Amino acid sequence: MRGSRSGAQALPPGGHPAGFPCERSTVHTASHAGQALVTVLTMVASVRIHDARTALVRNATDGGLVHYLSEVADYLRASGKLPETWNVQRVVDTTAFRLAATGQ
């Protein structure tokens, strides 16, 4: 994937245009200070996979995911970027995940 000020663009099949395999491709991210290169492997290495119990807590109806998105929504509302009527509960539904995680 290639990032730009206009958004991310998919790389051609096979990965990086220069011929590197996908897992070695780089993502270009724009910042106020300039351009930063981050390897996809570094990004993947920073991802945490929760154990089943933690994942169920994080994805509960009033769990961490909803709380996090509510905080983001509050910030965006305060800056005038999100309507007052926007509601996280109407957007996030983790029912299927929770059912699969509990084997139901």
Secondary structure, DSSP 8 states (H G I E B T S, - for coil): -EEETTEEE---TTSSTTS--GGG-EEEEEETTEEEEEEHHHHHHT-----HHHHHHHTSTTSHHHHHHHHHHHHHHHTTSS-TT--HHHH---HHHHHHHTT-
